[in-house]
Amino acid sequence: MIKRSLLAVLAALLILVPAAAGDIATFVNLGFSGDSAYFMFGQYGLDSATGKPYAETYLVNTKKNDFVPKGVSRKLYDARIEAGQDLSGALFSLYREALPLATSCKIDPLASGRLLYVLLDGEEPPATLSFRDFRTEAAYDVALQKSVAEAKDGGVTSSFGLTVALTAKDGSTKRVTGGNADIKRAGVKDYVVRRIIIAPDEKTLVLIIEKRLAQKGDQAVRYMVETIKLP
């Protein structure tokens, strides 16, 4: 009954990133633990190379900004997809397998945090994001520093870092950094901050990063997250 109930909650919590033509994953916020120490998310879609549905789940230690041991699951499903079929079933299937680990980390699908920023579909991403948390009256400026280079095989490798400036209600400003310029990702040609949410502890930022993949034909998108502890 517990597994069935959690899967029902998951169905109600699907948060879709608008999709266009191409292999564009749908991002899903799967919730935080009660103490915001862990965050889980998933993505799913139709693999353009095979025409098969896929799903991925990720369980993140927000303090370390890293995956928990065995916290990454991926699966390509050998299923026939009919026209107009909802592909979320791939994520439901994989989430069921990841449920024991999610339960051990006390992930609550209803604890999804507060949305602070969203880049709407079709909008051009600005060089620096500026927005306000109207609950706390804090102002944020987020700058994403990207580096893209051609690889020896003709492809691309890339990395990014980011800086978050937080100006409190009293006017004081503090800065924190995130990302890792030393991590080179093959096949990624661009990064875009798609959403920013603040965890239930009101001290942890989660930036949802859209990875735009270098491939011929239609565009391809996957997602990752960066977690930052606020000062």
MDAnalysis code that builds the backbone (N, CA, C; Angstrom):
import MDAnalysis as mda
import numpy as np

u = mda.Universe.empty(693, n_residues=231, atom_resindex=np.repeat(np.arange(231), 3), trajectory=True)
u.add_TopologyAttr("name", ["N", "CA", "C"] * 231)
u.add_TopologyAttr("resid", np.arange(1, 232))
u.add_TopologyAttr("resname", ["MET", "ILE", "LYS", "ARG", "SER", "LEU", "LEU", "ALA", "VAL", "LEU", "ALA", "ALA", "LEU", "LEU", "ILE", "LEU", "VAL", "PRO", "ALA", "ALA", "ALA", "GLY", "ASP", "ILE", "ALA", "THR", "PHE", "VAL", "ASN", "LEU", "GLY", "PHE", "SER", "GLY", "ASP", "SER", "ALA", "TYR", "PHE", "MET", "PHE", "GLY", "GLN", "TYR", "GLY", "LEU", "ASP", "SER", "ALA", "THR", "GLY", "LYS", "PRO", "TYR", "ALA", "GLU", "THR", "TYR", "LEU", "VAL", "ASN", "THR", "LYS", "LYS", "ASN", "ASP", "PHE", "VAL", "PRO", "LYS", "GLY", "VAL", "SER", "ARG", "LYS", "LEU", "TYR", "ASP", "ALA", "ARG", "ILE", "GLU", "ALA", "GLY", "GLN", "ASP", "LEU", "SER", "GLY", "ALA", "LEU", "PHE", "SER", "LEU", "TYR", "ARG", "GLU", "ALA", "LEU", "PRO", "LEU", "ALA", "THR", "SER", "CYS", "LYS", "ILE", "ASP", "PRO", "LEU", "ALA", "SER", "GLY", "ARG", "LEU", "LEU", "TYR", "VAL", "LEU", "LEU", "ASP", "GLY", "GLU", "GLU", "PRO", "PRO", "ALA", "THR", "LEU", "SER", "PHE", "ARG", "ASP", "PHE", "ARG", "THR", "GLU", "ALA", "ALA", "TYR", "ASP", "VAL", "ALA", "LEU", "GLN", "LYS", "SER", "VAL", "ALA", "GLU", "ALA", "LYS", "ASP", "GLY", "GLY", "VAL", "THR", "SER", "SER", "PHE", "GLY", "LEU", "THR", "VAL", "ALA", "LEU", "THR", "ALA", "LYS", "ASP", "GLY", "SER", "THR", "LYS", "ARG", "VAL", "THR", "GLY", "GLY", "ASN", "ALA", "ASP", "ILE", "LYS", "ARG", "ALA", "GLY", "VAL", "LYS", "ASP", "TYR", "VAL", "VAL", "ARG", "ARG", "ILE", "ILE", "ILE", "ALA", "PRO", "ASP", "GLU", "LYS", "THR", "LEU", "VAL", "LEU", "ILE", "ILE", "GLU", "LYS", "ARG", "LEU", "ALA", "GLN", "LYS", "GLY", "ASP", "GLN", "ALA", "VAL", "ARG", "TYR", "MET", "VAL", "GLU", "THR", "ILE", "LYS", "LEU", "PRO"])
u.atoms.positions = np.array([
    [0.821, -1.203, 0.000],
    [0.000, 0.000, 0.000],
    [0.859, 1.258, 0.000],
    [2.003, 1.214, 0.732],
    [2.866, 2.396, 0.780],
    [3.417, 2.704, -0.600],
    [3.927, 1.665, -1.301],
    [4.477, 1.874, -2.626],
    [3.402, 2.416, -3.564],
    [2.199, 1.849, -3.483],
    [1.122, 2.281, -4.358],
    [0.750, 3.730, -4.082],
    [0.732, 4.118, -2.821],
    [0.383, 5.489, -2.452],
    [1.444, 6.465, -2.942],
    [2.723, 6.109, -2.787],
    [3.787, 7.000, -3.224],
    [3.794, 7.163, -4.733],
    [3.491, 6.103, -5.460],
    [3.419, 6.217, -6.908],
    [2.255, 7.097, -7.323],
    [1.165, 7.056, -6.568],
    [0.032, 7.926, -6.859],
    [0.404, 9.387, -6.627],
    [1.151, 9.644, -5.547],
    [1.619, 11.003, -5.277],
    [2.542, 11.464, -6.393],
    [3.431, 10.561, -6.838],
    [4.346, 10.901, -7.918],
    [3.583, 11.329, -9.161],
    [2.520, 10.625, -9.478],
    [1.719, 10.962, -10.657],
    [1.146, 12.368, -10.537],
    [0.766, 12.747, -9.317],
    [0.182, 14.070, -9.099],
    [1.221, 15.165, -9.110],
    [2.512, 14.808, -8.888],
    [3.552, 15.818, -8.754],
    [4.385, 16.006, -10.009],
    [4.054, 15.356, -11.101],
    [4.847, 15.513, -12.319],
    [4.867, 16.979, -12.711],
    [6.084, 17.538, -12.838],
    [6.256, 18.927, -13.228],
    [6.926, 18.915, -14.587],
    [6.243, 19.347, -15.591],
    [6.728, 19.181, -16.940],
    [7.494, 20.402, -17.403],
    [8.623, 20.165, -18.073],
    [9.316, 21.207, -18.790],
    [8.805, 21.148, -20.224],
    [8.271, 22.245, -20.774],
    [7.673, 22.176, -22.096],
    [8.641, 21.613, -23.115],
    [8.145, 20.741, -23.981],
    [9.007, 20.064, -24.934],
    [8.714, 20.520, -26.350],
    [9.762, 20.544, -27.171],
    [9.627, 20.797, -28.590],
    [10.073, 19.539, -29.304],
    [10.195, 19.631, -30.630],
    [10.620, 18.461, -31.385],
    [12.032, 18.080, -30.985],
    [12.295, 16.783, -30.956],
    [13.626, 16.314, -30.612],
    [13.607, 15.456, -29.369],
    [14.797, 15.035, -28.958],
    [14.952, 14.178, -27.783],
    [15.102, 15.067, -26.558],
    [13.991, 15.552, -26.065],
    [13.991, 16.481, -24.940],
    [13.354, 15.804, -23.735],
    [14.140, 15.628, -22.693],
    [13.651, 14.957, -21.502],
    [12.634, 15.829, -20.763],
    [11.765, 15.184, -20.019],
    [10.851, 15.867, -19.104],
    [11.419, 15.752, -17.696],
    [11.582, 16.880, -17.027],
    [12.133, 16.922, -15.676],
    [11.019, 16.756, -14.649],
    [11.292, 15.999, -13.581],
    [10.317, 15.786, -12.506],
    [10.991, 15.970, -11.154],
    [10.441, 16.848, -10.347],
    [10.891, 17.058, -8.975],
    [10.258, 15.965, -8.114],
    [11.090, 15.092, -7.543],
    [10.586, 13.969, -6.748],
    [10.619, 14.235, -5.241],
    [11.085, 15.431, -4.830],
    [10.958, 15.812, -3.434],
    [12.243, 15.814, -2.631],
    [12.154, 16.430, -1.452],
    [13.251, 16.534, -0.491],
    [12.983, 15.625, 0.707],
    [14.035, 15.381, 1.454],
    [13.856, 14.795, 2.785],
    [13.393, 15.895, 3.729],
    [12.891, 15.518, 4.885],
    [12.357, 16.495, 5.827],
    [13.365, 17.523, 6.276],
    [14.649, 17.134, 6.365],
    [15.691, 18.065, 6.789],
    [16.403, 18.720, 5.609],
    [15.912, 18.486, 4.403],
    [16.475, 19.042, 3.165],
    [17.885, 18.556, 2.856],
    [18.324, 17.509, 3.556],
    [19.667, 16.980, 3.313],
    [19.740, 16.196, 2.005],
    [18.578, 15.751, 1.508],
    [18.549, 14.968, 0.276],
    [17.468, 15.500, -0.655],
    [17.754, 15.417, -1.932],
    [16.810, 15.835, -2.966],
    [16.812, 14.779, -4.068],
    [15.635, 14.472, -4.582],
    [15.525, 13.461, -5.630],
    [14.800, 14.055, -6.831],
    [15.318, 13.741, -8.006],
    [14.645, 14.171, -9.222],
    [14.751, 13.078, -10.276],
    [13.929, 13.197, -11.297],
    [13.947, 12.227, -12.381],
    [13.749, 12.920, -13.706],
    [13.980, 12.181, -14.774],
    [13.677, 12.660, -16.110],
    [13.337, 11.457, -16.991],
    [12.544, 11.724, -18.011],
    [12.144, 10.637, -18.900],
    [11.850, 11.194, -20.283],
    [11.804, 10.314, -21.254],
    [11.512, 10.743, -22.614],
    [11.627, 9.590, -23.577],
    [11.763, 9.929, -24.855],
    [11.881, 8.952, -25.928],
    [13.256, 9.090, -26.550],
    [14.040, 8.036, -26.471],
    [15.394, 8.049, -27.016],
    [15.339, 8.125, -28.545],
    [15.964, 9.158, -29.103],
    [15.861, 9.371, -30.549],
    [16.605, 8.310, -31.342],
    [17.639, 7.712, -30.770],
    [18.444, 6.726, -31.497],
    [17.718, 5.389, -31.633],
    [16.964, 5.004, -30.609],
    [16.323, 3.686, -30.600],
    [14.812, 3.746, -30.731],
    [14.224, 4.932, -30.468],
    [12.778, 5.046, -30.473],
    [12.129, 4.412, -29.264],
    [12.923, 4.142, -28.210],
    [12.409, 3.494, -27.010],
    [12.308, 4.495, -25.858],
    [11.372, 4.292, -24.941],
    [11.262, 5.182, -23.782],
    [12.389, 4.925, -22.787],
    [12.823, 5.988, -22.118],
    [13.864, 5.872, -21.104],
    [13.450, 6.654, -19.866],
    [14.096, 6.338, -18.760],
    [13.881, 7.080, -17.520],
    [15.176, 7.082, -16.722],
    [15.354, 8.126, -15.917],
    [16.514, 8.248, -15.040],
    [16.056, 8.847, -13.720],
    [16.610, 8.366, -12.609],
    [16.369, 8.983, -11.301],
    [17.698, 9.283, -10.637],
    [17.722, 10.362, -9.857],
    [18.949, 10.814, -9.202],
    [18.623, 11.214, -7.764],
    [19.398, 10.711, -6.830],
    [19.241, 11.061, -5.421],
    [20.490, 11.813, -4.990],
    [20.314, 13.059, -4.544],
    [21.423, 13.983, -4.312],
    [21.567, 14.300, -2.829],
    [22.808, 14.267, -2.352],
    [23.150, 14.795, -1.035],
    [23.344, 16.294, -1.207],
    [22.417, 17.100, -0.701],
    [22.459, 18.539, -0.968],
    [23.621, 19.242, -0.276],
    [24.108, 18.684, 0.822],
    [25.234, 19.309, 1.516],
    [26.537, 19.121, 0.742],
    [26.663, 17.948, 0.119],
    [27.877, 17.634, -0.642],
    [27.751, 17.997, -2.118],
    [26.539, 18.327, -2.566],
    [26.295, 18.572, -3.989],
    [26.787, 17.389, -4.818],
    [26.412, 16.190, -4.385],
    [26.859, 14.976, -5.055],
    [25.799, 13.888, -4.869],
    [25.858, 12.884, -5.724],
    [24.914, 11.787, -5.616],
    [25.243, 10.907, -4.415],
    [24.212, 10.355, -3.807],
    [24.434, 9.378, -2.750],
    [24.908, 8.085, -3.412],
    [25.577, 7.206, -2.680],
    [25.995, 5.924, -3.260],
    [24.803, 5.165, -3.860],
    [24.976, 4.705, -5.068],
    [23.934, 3.988, -5.820],
    [22.700, 4.868, -6.058],
    [22.922, 6.188, -6.064],
    [21.803, 7.117, -6.195],
    [21.421, 7.477, -7.618],
    [22.094, 6.879, -8.608],
    [21.777, 7.155, -10.017],
    [21.259, 5.873, -10.667],
    [20.075, 5.959, -11.258],
    [19.484, 4.810, -11.959],
    [19.043, 5.243, -13.350],
    [19.347, 4.419, -14.327],
    [18.944, 4.693, -15.707],
    [18.425, 3.404, -16.335],
    [17.412, 3.543, -17.190],
    [16.922, 2.350, -17.879],
    [16.266, 2.748, -19.196],
    [16.569, 1.952, -20.219],
    [15.928, 2.070, -21.525],
    [14.956, 0.904, -21.640],
    [13.694, 1.205, -21.920],
    [12.656, 0.179, -21.894],
    [12.334, -0.323, -23.303],
    [12.284, -1.632, -23.437],
    [11.957, -2.262, -24.708],
    [10.443, -2.360, -24.823],
    [9.828, -1.209, -25.106],
    [8.369, -1.141, -25.166],
    [7.947, -0.430, -26.441],
    [6.854, -0.865, -26.979],
    [6.307, -0.230, -28.185],
    [5.473, 0.981, -27.774],
    [5.777, 2.126, -28.374],
    [5.090, 3.361, -28.035],
    [4.092, 3.703, -29.133],
    [2.841, 3.872, -28.723],
    [1.794, 4.250, -29.653],
    [1.725, 5.773, -29.773],
    [1.178, 6.247, -30.859],
    [1.046, 7.688, -31.080],
    [0.252, 8.330, -29.953],
    [0.798, 9.419, -29.402],
    [0.116, 10.145, -28.341],
    [0.246, 9.533, -26.963],
    [1.008, 8.465, -26.824],
    [1.137, 7.794, -25.529],
    [1.971, 8.623, -24.561],
    [1.541, 8.679, -23.308],
    [2.277, 9.361, -22.246],
    [3.460, 8.492, -21.836],
    [4.658, 9.077, -21.854],
    [5.874, 8.316, -21.559],
    [6.210, 8.269, -20.074],
    [5.376, 8.873, -19.229],
    [5.690, 8.929, -17.800],
    [5.733, 7.548, -17.161],
    [5.128, 6.554, -17.814],
    [5.170, 5.201, -17.266],
    [6.574, 4.684, -17.100],
    [7.507, 5.157, -17.946],
    [8.904, 4.753, -17.806],
    [9.459, 5.221, -16.466],
    [9.100, 6.452, -16.065],
    [9.581, 6.961, -14.782],
    [8.912, 6.245, -13.616],
    [7.627, 5.959, -13.728],
    [6.948, 5.226, -12.662],
    [7.627, 3.878, -12.422],
    [7.968, 3.194, -13.500],
    [8.608, 1.885, -13.382],
    [9.959, 1.984, -12.697],
    [10.757, 2.977, -13.086],
    [12.087, 3.110, -12.499],
    [12.007, 3.599, -11.052],
    [11.056, 4.486, -10.772],
    [10.900, 4.992, -9.404],
    [10.556, 3.860, -8.438],
    [9.779, 2.910, -8.904],
    [9.433, 1.770, -8.070],
    [10.691, 1.007, -7.646],
    [11.657, 0.898, -8.564],
    [12.910, 0.219, -8.238],
    [13.778, 1.059, -7.298],
    [13.702, 2.380, -7.424],
    [14.510, 3.276, -6.593],
    [13.858, 3.577, -5.252],
    [12.635, 3.108, -5.044],
    [11.882, 3.458, -3.843],
    [12.572, 3.067, -2.531],
    [13.202, 1.887, -2.412],
    [13.862, 1.561, -1.138],
    [14.924, 2.585, -0.731],
    [15.733, 3.039, -1.706],
    [16.755, 4.033, -1.388],
    [16.118, 5.376, -1.060],
    [15.090, 5.754, -1.823],
    [14.393, 7.006, -1.540],
    [13.778, 6.982, -0.144],
    [13.231, 5.845, 0.243],
    [12.635, 5.709, 1.572],
    [13.692, 5.794, 2.662],
    [14.852, 5.182, 2.426],
    [15.921, 5.226, 3.432],
    [16.425, 6.645, 3.654],
    [16.342, 7.478, 2.623],
    [16.750, 8.885, 2.743],
    [15.578, 9.790, 3.105],
    [14.411, 9.188, 3.364],
    [13.218, 9.891, 3.827],
    [12.745, 10.961, 2.843],
    [12.831, 10.619, 1.541],
    [12.324, 11.530, 0.519],
    [10.806, 11.608, 0.609],
    [10.298, 12.839, 0.631],
    [8.853, 13.076, 0.686],
    [8.426, 13.737, -0.625],
    [7.689, 13.050, -1.490],
    [7.290, 13.646, -2.767],
    [6.472, 14.925, -2.634],
    [5.854, 15.138, -1.467],
    [5.079, 16.364, -1.268],
    [5.944, 17.533, -0.806],
    [7.187, 17.266, -0.424],
    [8.104, 18.328, 0.004],
    [8.953, 18.731, -1.202],
    [8.389, 19.547, -2.069],
    [9.058, 19.890, -3.330],
    [9.754, 21.238, -3.317],
    [9.733, 21.943, -2.170],
    [10.385, 23.242, -2.085],
    [9.542, 24.357, -2.698],
    [10.120, 25.559, -2.726],
    [9.437, 26.725, -3.295],
    [10.144, 27.163, -4.576],
    [9.363, 27.476, -5.584],
    [9.924, 27.943, -6.848],
    [10.279, 29.423, -6.729],
    [11.560, 29.742, -7.003],
    [12.018, 31.128, -6.962],
    [12.178, 31.734, -8.351],
    [12.512, 30.879, -9.318],
    [12.785, 31.390, -10.672],
    [12.444, 30.307, -11.682],
    [11.889, 30.724, -12.824],
    [11.649, 29.793, -13.922],
    [11.879, 30.519, -15.241],
    [12.577, 29.870, -16.140],
    [12.747, 30.368, -17.499],
    [11.654, 29.742, -18.350],
    [10.757, 30.563, -18.845],
    [9.630, 30.051, -19.609],
    [10.088, 29.542, -20.965],
    [9.370, 28.585, -21.486],
    [9.690, 28.012, -22.782],
    [9.671, 29.096, -23.853],
    [10.724, 29.148, -24.654],
    [10.813, 30.139, -25.719],
    [11.556, 31.395, -25.333],
    [11.774, 31.633, -24.022],
    [12.518, 32.804, -23.588],
    [14.018, 32.578, -23.750],
    [14.736, 33.637, -24.104],
    [16.190, 33.563, -24.187],
    [16.775, 33.691, -22.783],
    [17.693, 32.809, -22.403],
    [18.279, 32.909, -21.061],
    [19.174, 34.142, -20.938],
    [18.978, 34.955, -19.911],
    [19.827, 36.134, -19.726],
    [21.212, 35.750, -19.229],
    [22.178, 36.643, -19.431],
    [23.545, 36.388, -18.974],
    [23.598, 36.286, -17.455],
    [22.833, 37.116, -16.771],
    [22.731, 37.082, -15.313],
    [21.264, 37.066, -14.920],
    [20.904, 36.143, -14.045],
    [19.526, 36.051, -13.569],
    [19.358, 36.953, -12.352],
    [18.342, 37.771, -12.359],
    [18.048, 38.633, -11.222],
    [16.585, 38.438, -10.846],
    [16.348, 38.075, -9.593],
    [14.979, 37.842, -9.144],
    [14.905, 38.055, -7.641],
    [13.696, 38.093, -7.128],
    [13.468, 38.366, -5.702],
    [12.621, 37.268, -5.095],
    [12.959, 36.918, -3.865],
    [12.127, 36.016, -3.076],
    [11.150, 36.900, -2.306],
    [9.892, 36.890, -2.731],
    [8.928, 37.820, -2.144],
    [8.520, 37.415, -0.734],
    [8.827, 36.198, -0.323],
    [8.533, 35.809, 1.047],
    [9.543, 36.413, 2.013],
    [10.825, 36.369, 1.656],
    [11.884, 36.872, 2.542],
    [12.371, 38.258, 2.153],
    [11.977, 38.728, 0.961],
    [12.410, 40.004, 0.386],
    [13.898, 40.022, 0.056],
    [14.515, 38.851, -0.031],
    [15.910, 38.764, -0.461],
    [15.974, 38.838, -1.989],
    [17.055, 39.447, -2.493],
    [17.259, 39.561, -3.937],
    [18.425, 38.665, -4.343],
    [18.305, 38.047, -5.499],
    [19.324, 37.130, -5.997],
    [19.842, 37.591, -7.357],
    [21.138, 37.425, -7.541],
    [21.767, 37.586, -8.853],
    [22.609, 36.339, -9.087],
    [22.296, 35.624, -10.164],
    [22.970, 34.360, -10.458],
    [23.655, 34.469, -11.811],
    [24.967, 34.251, -11.830],
    [25.745, 34.311, -13.068],
    [26.305, 32.928, -13.375],
    [26.100, 32.473, -14.599],
    [26.579, 31.173, -15.051],
    [27.760, 31.390, -15.987],
    [28.915, 30.814, -15.623],
    [30.115, 30.931, -16.448],
    [30.335, 29.611, -17.178],
    [30.260, 29.655, -18.513],
    [30.348, 28.437, -19.318],
    [31.634, 28.423, -20.142],
    [32.146, 27.220, -20.346],
    [33.320, 27.026, -21.191],
    [33.065, 25.839, -22.113],
    [33.148, 26.066, -23.429],
    [32.906, 25.026, -24.424],
    [34.107, 24.950, -25.352],
    [34.599, 23.741, -25.592],
    [35.772, 23.555, -26.450],
    [35.550, 22.384, -27.386],
    [36.156, 22.469, -28.560],
    [36.084, 21.354, -29.503],
    [36.998, 20.229, -29.047],
    [36.484, 19.004, -29.140],
    [37.269, 17.830, -28.758],
    [38.059, 17.326, -29.964],
    [39.029, 16.469, -29.711],
    [39.879, 15.949, -30.776],
    [39.094, 15.131, -31.797],
    [38.002, 14.509, -31.364],
    [37.211, 13.682, -32.269],
    [36.183, 14.486, -33.061],
    [36.247, 15.821, -32.923],
    [35.313, 16.678, -33.639],
    [34.082, 17.048, -32.849],
    [33.904, 16.443, -31.690],
    [32.776, 16.777, -30.835],
    [33.086, 17.982, -29.962],
    [32.359, 18.097, -28.862],
    [32.587, 19.200, -27.937],
    [32.694, 18.673, -26.510],
    [33.409, 19.409, -25.679],
    [33.413, 19.191, -24.239],
    [33.123, 20.543, -23.591],
    [32.550, 20.512, -22.415],
    [32.180, 21.770, -21.778],
    [32.180, 21.636, -20.265],
    [32.162, 22.776, -19.618],
    [32.089, 22.836, -18.159],
    [31.421, 24.146, -17.772],
    [31.110, 24.280, -16.503],
    [30.531, 25.546, -16.053],
    [30.794, 25.749, -14.569],
    [30.722, 26.999, -14.171],
    [30.716, 27.397, -12.776],
    [29.627, 28.444, -12.611],
    [29.280, 28.755, -11.389],
    [28.265, 29.780, -11.185],
    [28.513, 30.524, -9.884],
    [28.008, 31.741, -9.851],
    [28.126, 32.600, -8.680],
    [26.740, 33.094, -8.293],
    [26.421, 32.996, -7.019],
    [25.141, 33.475, -6.506],
    [25.399, 34.601, -5.519],
    [24.851, 35.781, -5.806],
    [24.913, 36.906, -4.883],
    [23.549, 37.069, -4.223],
    [23.540, 37.014, -2.905],
    [22.296, 37.117, -2.138],
    [22.307, 38.419, -1.344],
    [21.352, 39.290, -1.636],
    [21.212, 40.551, -0.912],
    [20.009, 40.447, 0.010],
    [20.266, 40.477, 1.307],
    [19.205, 40.309, 2.297],
    [18.348, 41.567, 2.399],
    [17.271, 41.454, 3.150],
    [16.345, 42.571, 3.332],
    [17.037, 43.785, 3.927],
    [18.080, 43.558, 4.771],
    [18.783, 44.681, 5.407],
    [19.829, 45.310, 4.496],
    [19.978, 44.797, 3.263],
    [20.912, 45.372, 2.310],
    [22.274, 44.717, 2.270],
    [22.562, 43.820, 3.188],
    [23.847, 43.130, 3.190],
    [23.881, 42.085, 2.077],
    [25.058, 41.927, 1.447],
    [25.205, 41.009, 0.322],
    [26.284, 39.977, 0.615],
    [25.975, 38.734, 0.325],
    [26.940, 37.646, 0.461],
    [26.956, 36.865, -0.853],
    [28.122, 36.274, -1.157],
    [28.283, 35.529, -2.408],
    [28.726, 34.103, -2.138],
    [28.186, 33.190, -2.912],
    [28.589, 31.785, -2.851],
    [28.784, 31.301, -4.282],
    [29.593, 30.283, -4.440],
    [29.872, 29.746, -5.767],
    [29.407, 28.299, -5.873],
    [29.248, 27.849, -7.101],
    [28.832, 26.476, -7.353],
    [29.369, 26.021, -8.690],
    [29.028, 24.795, -9.071],
    [29.559, 24.242, -10.300],
    [31.012, 23.838, -10.127],
    [31.590, 23.276, -11.157],
    [32.989, 22.845, -11.102],
    [33.561, 22.934, -12.512],
    [34.407, 23.926, -12.732],
    [34.991, 24.138, -14.057],
    [35.931, 23.014, -14.455],
    [36.347, 22.186, -13.494],
    [37.262, 21.084, -13.809],
    [36.544, 19.855, -14.356],
    [35.226, 19.812, -14.221],
    [34.461, 18.679, -14.748],
    [34.121, 18.953, -16.212],
    [34.720, 18.195, -17.109],
    [34.485, 18.366, -18.536],
    [33.451, 17.337, -18.999],
    [32.368, 17.815, -19.568],
    [31.288, 16.930, -20.008],
    [31.308, 16.816, -21.528],
    [31.513, 15.617, -21.997],
    [31.559, 15.381, -23.437],
    [30.162, 15.451, -24.035],
    [30.072, 16.085, -25.184],
    [28.809, 16.120, -25.906],
    [27.824, 17.175, -25.459],
    [28.187, 18.009, -24.481],
    [27.296, 19.070, -24.007],
    [27.781, 20.399, -24.581],
    [26.911, 21.070, -25.325],
    [27.309, 22.301, -25.996],
    [26.855, 23.571, -25.284],
    [25.919, 23.436, -24.346],
    [25.438, 24.641, -23.665],
    [24.739, 24.258, -22.366],
    [24.661, 25.227, -21.454],
    [23.972, 25.056, -20.176],
    [23.020, 26.230, -19.986],
    [21.831, 25.943, -19.464],
    [20.844, 26.983, -19.192],
    [20.220, 26.706, -17.833],
    [20.136, 27.729, -16.988],
    [19.418, 27.587, -15.723],
    [17.925, 27.639, -16.035],
    [17.254, 26.517, -15.869],
    [15.838, 26.429, -16.232],
    [14.934, 26.801, -15.071],
    [15.288, 26.363, -13.855],
    [14.514, 26.688, -12.664],
    [15.433, 26.791, -11.458],
    [14.973, 27.524, -10.453],
    [15.665, 27.577, -9.170],
    [14.611, 27.425, -8.084],
    [14.835, 26.482, -7.194],
    [13.915, 26.283, -6.077],
    [14.705, 26.351, -4.774],
    [14.013, 26.699, -3.719],
    [14.631, 26.708, -2.399],
    [14.008, 25.580, -1.585],
    [14.857, 24.833, -0.905],
    [14.427, 23.654, -0.168],
    [13.569, 24.044, 1.037],
    [12.883, 23.078, 1.629],
    [12.046, 23.378, 2.802],
    [12.803, 24.005, 3.969],
    [14.131, 23.768, 4.059],
    [14.885, 24.382, 5.155],
    [15.154, 25.860, 4.926],
    [14.787, 26.384, 3.749],
    [14.975, 27.787, 3.387],
    [16.449, 28.192, 3.376],
    [17.341, 27.218, 3.315],
    [18.779, 27.495, 3.312],
    [19.508, 26.826, 2.152],
    [18.796, 26.012, 1.382],
    [19.433, 25.258, 0.313],
    [18.802, 25.607, -1.019],
    [19.625, 26.100, -1.940],
    [19.153, 26.375, -3.289],
    [19.407, 25.159, -4.174],
    [18.454, 24.864, -5.035],
    [18.627, 23.823, -6.047],
    [18.413, 24.469, -7.407],
    [19.457, 24.467, -8.220],
    [19.387, 25.022, -9.564],
    [19.227, 23.873, -10.558],
    [18.180, 23.916, -11.338],
    [17.923, 22.896, -12.345],
    [18.548, 23.369, -13.644],
    [19.571, 22.650, -14.073],
    [20.375, 23.055, -15.226],
    [19.978, 22.222, -16.441],
    [19.619, 22.903, -17.496],
    [19.326, 22.237, -18.767],
    [20.634, 22.055, -19.543],
    [20.942, 20.815, -19.864],
    [22.123, 20.518, -20.683],
    [21.673, 20.339, -22.133],
    [22.180, 21.179, -23.004],
    [21.855, 21.072, -24.419],
    [22.949, 20.263, -25.105],
    [22.543, 19.137, -25.664],
    [23.500, 18.180, -26.194],
    [23.828, 18.480, -27.652],
    [25.073, 18.191, -28.017],
    [25.528, 18.377, -29.395],
    [25.224, 17.117, -30.183],
    [24.232, 17.187, -31.034],
    [23.919, 16.058, -31.897],
    [23.287, 16.574, -33.177],
    [23.384, 15.790, -34.225],
    [22.840, 16.196, -35.511],
    [21.322, 16.096, -35.487],
    [20.684, 16.908, -36.333],
    [19.239, 16.849, -36.430],
    [18.550, 17.643, -35.329],
    [17.457, 17.087, -34.783],
    [16.667, 17.778, -33.769],
    [17.468, 17.988, -32.489],
    [17.066, 18.981, -31.720],
    [17.755, 19.282, -30.477],
    [17.533, 18.179, -29.439],
    [18.489, 18.083, -28.517],
    [18.404, 17.091, -27.442],
    [18.748, 17.782, -26.130],
    [17.984, 17.457, -25.085],
    [18.143, 18.112, -23.784],
    [18.074, 17.082, -22.670],
    [18.991, 17.208, -21.697],
    [18.934, 16.463, -20.452],
    [19.085, 17.458, -19.301],
    [18.870, 16.978, -18.069],
    [18.902, 17.877, -16.913],
    [19.861, 17.378, -15.839],
    [20.373, 18.321, -15.093],
    [21.189, 18.049, -13.917],
    [20.830, 19.108, -12.885],
    [21.301, 18.947, -11.663],
    [21.053, 19.965, -10.647],
    [22.355, 20.334, -9.945],
    [22.402, 21.559, -9.458],
    [23.463, 22.028, -8.576],
    [22.798, 22.460, -7.271],
    [23.349, 22.039, -6.156],
    [22.805, 22.429, -4.854],
    [23.798, 23.336, -4.145],
    [23.293, 24.409, -3.568],
    [24.133, 25.410, -2.924],
    [23.565, 25.733, -1.556],
    [24.415, 25.687, -0.559],
    [24.006, 26.067, 0.802],
    [24.146, 27.590, 0.938],
    [23.082, 28.255, 1.297],
    [23.117, 29.708, 1.439],
    [23.840, 30.100, 2.729],
    [24.530, 31.252, 2.709],
    [25.249, 31.698, 3.917],
    [24.290, 32.158, 5.013],
])
